[in-house]
């Protein structure tokens, strides 16, 4: 049981700020504001954003599975 708890703590220590940092870069605002928004939203929505946060952390960890191959754009001059 102790080892399981250590794995959970390690996951949150390594991944916890990745989601907020990613959103902050995408939105062009500070990470502090994103973290504060998650905290406030967690109080208002009774903790449901925590589940959303964990899903986003998992997606960011495995984002290489979600990237689609981009087709090479052909121009009229290459035909």
C-alpha positions in Angstrom: 0.0 0.0 0.0 2.8 2.4 0.8 4.5 1.8 -2.5 1.2 2.5 -4.3 0.8 5.8 -2.4 4.4 6.7 -3.3 3.6 6.1 -7.0 0.6 8.4 -6.8 2.6 11.1 -5.0 5.4 10.8 -7.6 2.9 11.1 -10.5 1.4 14.3 -9.0 4.8 15.8 -8.3 6.0 15.2 -11.8 2.8 15.9 -13.8 0.8 18.3 -11.7 1.9 21.5 -13.2 2.2 20.3 -16.7 -1.5 20.8 -17.5 -1.6 24.3 -16.1 1.7 25.3 -17.9 0.3 23.9 -21.2 -2.9 25.9 -20.8 -1.0 29.0 -19.8 1.2 28.8 -22.9 -1.9 28.2 -25.2 -3.9 31.0 -23.7 -1.0 33.4 -23.3 -1.5 34.1 -19.6 0.5 33.3 -16.5 0.5 29.8 -15.0 -0.5 31.3 -11.6 -3.8 32.5 -13.1 -4.6 29.1 -14.6 -3.8 27.3 -11.3 -6.0 29.8 -9.4 -8.8 29.2 -11.9 -8.6 25.4 -11.4 -8.8 25.9 -7.6 -11.8 28.3 -7.8 -13.5 26.1 -10.3 -13.0 23.1 -8.1 -14.8 24.8 -5.2 -17.7 26.0 -7.4 -18.1 22.6 -9.2 -17.6 20.5 -6.1 -14.4 18.9 -7.2 -15.3 17.7 -10.6 -12.5 19.7 -12.3 -10.0 17.4 -10.5 -11.3 14.5 -12.7 -11.0 16.8 -15.8 -7.5 17.8 -14.7 -6.4 14.1 -14.4 -7.8 13.3 -17.9 -5.9 16.3 -19.4 -2.7 15.1 -17.6 -3.2 11.7 -19.1 -3.8 13.1 -22.6 -0.7 15.3 -22.4 1.4 12.4 -21.2 0.2 10.3 -24.2 -0.2 13.0 -26.8 2.0 11.3 -29.3 -0.8 8.8 -29.8 -3.2 11.5 -30.7 -1.2 13.4 -33.3 -2.3 12.8 -36.8 0.0 12.6 -39.7 -0.2 15.8 -41.7 -0.5 15.4 -45.4 2.0 17.3 -47.5 0.4 20.2 -49.2 0.7 20.1 -52.9 0.6 23.1 -55.0 -0.6 23.5 -58.5 3.1 23.7 -59.6 3.9 20.2 -58.4 1.3 18.4 -60.5 
